């Protein structure tokens, strides 16, 4: 297969993928299926969806950079170090002396799903301004990837919108994963409005089944509901379905790709691993999006990356290497 040939051979990518947004510390209970109050202890795990994607890309042999702001504190410098250790370009990282690095306590229910409690009032990532952006780095992006958490408050919202425009004007493909975290928003209505406010700018959008239901208000998640989110400039819409795989939609075709069955311990970061795998494989050849056979193969690989990430606690520690992903991909 073409994908196997690529990942078995020289897997280094030329195209740069820039992720914009938040990076934080997830505190994950050492015991699953308990409330935060009942947890006997917590495992410190680096996270934040855009940063997870940047590291996922780098682990799979791609070139990635992270643009965002951390606290000028021990956690912030630790996170910057983790990005560098994983081969992520750090030129876009800033440190704020007046605000802390964000923290999130993540409860793992008995079914492996998550509940969040955030400490960011405000955290450093929320204070990034457009004048602080490394525009030279952003202009180098072949793909510019982002979420919606950076849209919640100013000044970061304006920085986000400015960075998107700069990347788009420089010819980048825009990739959007809303990564809905309702507890962070003033209201569900505000979340929906702001998430949709930049919807039509994106070339690629990835939503989860829960996000699709939230954004459309429809409990029946069929093709018609998914395609209600389509816009004329979109190249690819993806709906991840957890343990049921994913669905894909382009202007010419649509379909579903089966999942890999694994023993899930923690679903944190699975969607980010999926996105990182997808972006790392299309950054140098966007024609994959228009070839259904190749796209299905790529999405099978992305499903494998997402599945592997659920087998360990925390996001970044669980993100797979190429060899780990290929082993599951090929059924070894």
VMD Tcl script that draws the C-alpha trace (Angstrom):
set ca {
  {0.00 0.00 0.00}
  {1.14 3.55 -0.71}
  {0.71 4.60 2.92}
  {2.75 1.66 4.20}
  {5.47 2.37 1.67}
  {5.67 5.95 2.81}
  {5.77 5.23 6.54}
  {8.16 2.30 6.12}
  {10.52 4.42 4.02}
  {11.75 7.93 4.59}
  {8.90 9.37 6.61}
  {10.27 12.87 7.07}
  {7.93 15.55 5.74}
  {8.87 18.84 4.09}
  {5.65 20.72 4.81}
  {5.32 22.56 8.14}
  {2.16 22.13 10.24}
  {1.64 24.97 12.72}
  {-0.71 24.41 15.68}
  {-2.15 27.44 17.43}
  {-3.73 27.62 20.88}
  {-3.41 26.26 24.39}
  {-1.05 23.91 26.17}
  {-1.67 22.92 29.77}
  {-1.19 20.31 32.46}
  {-3.87 17.63 32.76}
  {-4.11 16.03 36.20}
  {-5.53 12.55 35.71}
  {-6.76 10.44 38.69}
  {-4.60 7.42 39.42}
  {-7.82 5.43 39.87}
  {-10.42 5.25 37.11}
  {-14.15 5.58 37.62}
  {-14.04 7.95 40.60}
  {-14.94 11.60 41.15}
  {-12.24 14.22 41.63}
  {-12.99 14.34 45.34}
  {-12.65 10.56 45.66}
  {-9.43 10.27 43.63}
  {-6.56 9.07 45.86}
  {-3.98 10.83 43.68}
  {-3.32 12.37 40.29}
  {-0.92 11.72 37.43}
  {0.54 14.89 35.90}
  {0.15 14.72 32.11}
  {0.99 17.45 29.59}
  {-1.89 18.25 27.24}
  {-3.92 20.86 25.37}
  {-5.40 19.85 22.03}
  {-3.33 22.06 19.65}
  {-0.09 21.05 21.41}
  {-1.15 17.39 21.32}
  {-1.61 17.66 17.55}
  {1.82 19.27 17.12}
  {3.48 16.42 19.03}
  {1.37 13.79 17.26}
  {2.64 15.14 13.91}
  {6.26 15.15 15.08}
  {6.02 11.58 16.48}
  {4.82 10.44 13.07}
  {7.79 12.02 11.28}
  {6.21 15.33 10.31}
  {7.42 18.90 10.79}
  {5.39 20.82 13.33}
  {5.46 24.05 15.32}
  {3.38 25.33 18.22}
  {2.22 28.93 18.64}
  {0.89 29.84 22.06}
  {1.58 31.38 25.45}
  {2.61 29.63 28.67}
  {3.12 30.89 32.19}
  {6.66 31.90 33.13}
  {6.55 29.20 35.79}
  {7.88 25.69 36.31}
  {4.93 24.08 34.53}
  {5.24 26.45 31.57}
  {8.93 25.77 31.08}
  {8.32 22.04 31.54}
  {5.72 22.11 28.75}
  {8.02 24.07 26.44}
  {10.69 21.47 27.15}
  {8.32 18.63 26.26}
  {7.54 20.26 22.91}
  {11.26 20.61 22.14}
  {12.02 17.03 23.28}
  {9.41 15.79 20.83}
  {10.89 17.73 17.93}
  {8.26 20.49 17.79}
  {9.57 23.91 16.66}
  {9.32 26.28 19.63}
  {9.84 29.66 17.94}
  {6.17 30.52 18.45}
  {6.13 29.97 22.23}
  {5.87 32.96 24.57}
  {5.97 33.17 28.39}
  {3.79 35.45 30.51}
  {5.23 36.66 33.83}
  {1.85 37.72 35.17}
  {-0.26 34.61 34.60}
  {0.05 30.93 35.36}
  {0.10 27.98 33.01}
  {-3.40 26.51 32.74}
  {-4.31 23.37 34.70}
  {-7.13 20.88 34.09}
  {-8.26 18.10 36.39}
  {-9.67 15.32 34.23}
  {-11.85 12.63 35.77}
  {-11.94 9.26 34.06}
  {-15.34 7.61 34.34}
  {-15.67 3.84 34.39}
  {-16.41 3.89 30.63}
  {-13.13 5.73 29.92}
  {-14.86 9.02 29.05}
  {-13.75 12.29 30.60}
  {-15.08 15.13 32.73}
  {-13.10 18.34 33.21}
  {-12.43 20.94 35.90}
  {-10.25 23.85 34.71}
  {-8.00 26.32 36.55}
  {-7.46 29.31 34.21}
  {-8.65 32.69 35.48}
  {-6.95 33.92 33.41}
  {-4.20 31.54 32.36}
  {-1.28 32.62 30.20}
  {-2.70 31.16 26.96}
  {-5.70 33.53 27.22}
  {-3.42 36.59 27.21}
  {-1.68 36.11 23.86}
  {-1.98 39.28 21.75}
  {-1.81 39.66 17.99}
  {1.28 41.88 18.31}
  {3.12 38.97 19.98}
  {2.51 36.50 17.16}
  {5.49 35.08 15.27}
  {4.10 35.95 11.85}
  {7.20 34.73 10.03}
  {6.65 31.24 11.45}
  {2.91 31.31 10.71}
  {3.56 32.30 7.08}
  {5.73 29.18 6.65}
  {2.83 26.86 7.48}
  {1.52 24.52 4.79}
  {-1.27 23.66 7.25}
  {-2.45 25.91 10.10}
  {-4.36 24.00 12.77}
  {-6.44 25.40 15.65}
  {-9.34 24.79 18.02}
  {-11.99 27.00 19.61}
  {-10.76 27.48 23.19}
  {-8.64 30.41 22.02}
  {-11.87 32.14 20.88}
  {-13.34 32.37 24.39}
  {-11.81 35.66 25.56}
  {-9.78 38.64 24.39}
  {-7.00 39.30 23.65}
  {-6.40 35.72 22.49}
  {-9.49 35.70 20.26}
  {-8.18 38.59 18.15}
  {-4.74 36.95 18.00}
  {-6.37 33.71 16.80}
  {-8.35 35.44 14.03}
  {-5.30 37.45 12.93}
  {-3.12 34.31 12.83}
  {-5.72 32.49 10.71}
  {-5.83 35.36 8.21}
  {-2.03 35.56 7.96}
  {-1.77 31.79 7.41}
  {-4.55 31.77 4.82}
  {-3.10 34.76 2.94}
  {0.24 32.91 2.81}
  {-1.45 29.91 1.18}
  {-1.90 27.56 4.14}
  {-4.65 24.97 4.41}
  {-6.76 25.78 7.51}
  {-7.59 22.84 9.79}
  {-10.20 23.26 12.57}
  {-11.05 20.93 15.45}
  {-13.48 22.81 17.72}
  {-12.55 20.62 20.71}
  {-15.63 21.68 22.67}
  {-15.08 22.23 26.40}
  {-18.38 23.65 27.63}
  {-17.25 24.38 31.23}
  {-14.88 27.03 29.85}
  {-17.57 29.01 28.02}
  {-19.94 31.60 29.60}
  {-22.89 29.72 28.08}
  {-23.70 26.99 25.57}
  {-25.14 29.62 23.23}
  {-21.92 31.64 23.32}
  {-19.90 28.49 22.64}
  {-22.04 27.59 19.63}
  {-21.94 31.13 18.20}
  {-18.20 31.58 18.58}
  {-17.33 28.09 17.28}
  {-19.44 28.78 14.19}
  {-18.12 32.34 13.77}
  {-14.95 31.04 12.04}
  {-16.50 27.88 10.55}
  {-16.53 29.01 6.93}
  {-12.81 29.86 6.97}
  {-11.71 26.24 7.47}
  {-10.67 23.90 4.66}
  {-10.70 20.81 6.90}
  {-12.98 20.37 9.92}
  {-12.95 17.49 12.40}
  {-15.80 17.16 14.89}
  {-16.69 14.40 17.33}
  {-20.16 12.86 17.42}
  {-20.89 14.85 20.62}
  {-19.78 18.09 18.96}
  {-21.91 17.36 15.90}
  {-24.95 16.90 18.13}
  {-24.14 20.12 20.04}
  {-23.59 22.25 16.93}
  {-26.62 21.00 14.99}
  {-29.03 20.34 17.86}
  {-29.85 16.97 16.27}
  {-29.59 13.70 18.19}
  {-29.76 11.64 14.98}
  {-26.26 11.86 13.53}
  {-26.89 10.80 9.94}
  {-25.25 12.09 6.76}
  {-27.87 14.81 6.26}
  {-27.16 16.22 9.73}
  {-23.40 16.13 9.19}
  {-23.69 17.80 5.79}
  {-25.71 20.65 7.32}
  {-22.28 21.81 8.56}
  {-20.80 21.75 5.06}
  {-19.78 25.06 3.49}
  {-18.76 25.70 -0.15}
  {-15.09 26.30 0.59}
  {-14.66 23.13 2.64}
  {-12.46 20.33 1.32}
  {-13.00 17.65 3.99}
  {-15.41 17.19 6.89}
  {-14.67 14.41 9.38}
  {-16.88 13.08 12.16}
  {-15.13 10.87 14.71}
  {-17.37 8.29 16.38}
  {-15.13 7.00 19.17}
  {-15.15 3.21 19.24}
  {-17.27 3.20 16.04}
  {-14.60 4.70 13.76}
  {-15.19 7.80 11.66}
  {-17.18 9.26 8.78}
  {-15.82 11.44 6.00}
  {-17.42 13.90 3.58}
  {-15.95 15.69 0.56}
  {-17.67 17.55 -2.27}
  {-17.58 14.38 -4.40}
  {-17.98 11.42 -2.04}
  {-18.70 10.31 1.52}
  {-18.28 7.16 3.58}
  {-17.27 5.54 6.86}
  {-14.09 3.82 8.08}
  {-14.24 1.05 10.67}
  {-12.49 1.38 14.04}
  {-9.74 -0.68 15.64}
  {-10.86 -2.55 18.75}
  {-8.58 -1.93 21.74}
  {-8.95 -1.88 25.52}
  {-9.57 1.81 26.25}
  {-8.09 3.19 29.46}
  {-8.35 6.94 28.77}
  {-9.74 8.63 25.66}
  {-7.81 11.89 26.29}
  {-5.91 12.89 23.15}
  {-7.42 10.27 20.83}
  {-8.97 12.87 18.55}
  {-5.71 14.84 18.52}
  {-3.76 11.72 17.50}
  {-6.32 11.18 14.72}
  {-5.91 14.77 13.49}
  {-2.12 14.66 13.72}
  {-2.02 11.47 11.65}
  {-4.35 12.96 9.04}
  {-2.46 16.25 8.71}
  {0.98 14.62 8.64}
  {-0.07 12.51 5.65}
  {-1.74 15.26 3.57}
  {0.64 18.17 4.20}
  {2.87 17.26 1.24}
  {0.11 15.88 -1.02}
  {-3.32 17.43 -0.60}
  {-4.64 15.48 -3.61}
  {-5.25 12.59 -1.18}
  {-8.45 14.41 -0.17}
  {-9.82 13.97 -3.71}
  {-8.91 10.26 -4.02}
  {-11.36 8.16 -1.99}
  {-9.23 4.99 -1.98}
  {-6.18 6.81 -0.65}
  {-8.24 8.88 1.78}
  {-9.85 5.75 3.26}
  {-6.40 4.20 3.77}
  {-5.19 7.39 5.45}
  {-8.25 7.50 7.73}
  {-7.71 3.86 8.69}
  {-4.18 4.85 9.77}
  {-5.59 7.87 11.66}
  {-8.09 5.56 13.40}
  {-5.20 3.32 14.45}
  {-3.35 6.32 15.92}
  {-6.45 7.41 17.82}
  {-7.08 3.89 19.13}
  {-3.53 3.47 20.44}
  {-3.82 6.76 22.34}
  {-6.77 5.41 24.35}
  {-4.72 2.51 25.72}
  {-2.63 4.70 28.07}
  {-3.40 7.49 30.54}
  {-2.85 11.09 29.47}
  {-2.61 12.55 25.99}
  {1.01 13.27 25.05}
  {2.52 10.21 26.78}
  {0.11 8.02 24.78}
  {0.60 9.49 21.30}
  {1.94 6.76 18.98}
  {5.07 6.49 16.89}
  {4.89 5.38 13.27}
  {5.96 1.82 14.18}
  {3.29 1.50 16.89}
  {0.58 2.79 14.54}
  {1.68 0.54 11.67}
  {1.65 -2.52 13.90}
  {-2.04 -1.99 14.68}
  {-2.79 -0.75 11.15}
  {-1.44 -4.00 9.66}
  {-3.03 -6.19 12.36}
  {0.22 -7.49 13.78}
}
mol new
graphics top color blue
foreach p $ca { graphics top sphere $p radius 0.5 }
foreach p [lrange $ca 0 end-1] q [lrange $ca 1 end] { graphics top cylinder $p $q radius 0.2 }
display resetview
